[in-house]
Amino acid sequence: MRIGEWLVCRGVVTRRQLYQALLVRQAHGWRLGDVVVVLGYASRALVEEEARTFALRHEDKTDHRRRIERIASVAAMLRTS
């Protein structure tokens, strides 16, 4: 899941607002959160809080995947020993 979808799922922005923000982001190269704030769709505090929550959840999944990959790697090494 990407941060834009996260913001929609959390009710911070609508799909239409996300689409408009993505167009502005693409045209100007700004960060999505900054665009959402500048367009007045959400406060900076709310966007930052949601970004932190998103990052924590995403980080947890990434760490879990890495642990699984390490376990699989060790298991493969043991099988070839």
SULTAUR-V828140 format. One record per pair of residues at least 24 apart in sequence whose ideal C-beta (glycine too) atoms are under 7 Angstrom apart, sorted by the first residue. I is the first residue (numbers start at 1). GAP is how many residues later the second one is. If there is no record, write none. Layout:
BEGIN
i=I gap=GAP
i=I gap=GAP
END
This chain:
BEGIN
i=3 gap=29
i=3 gap=48
i=3 gap=51
i=4 gap=28
i=6 gap=44
i=6 gap=48
i=7 gap=29
i=7 gap=43
i=10 gap=40
i=12 gap=30
i=12 gap=34
i=12 gap=38
i=13 gap=28
i=13 gap=29
i=17 gap=24
END
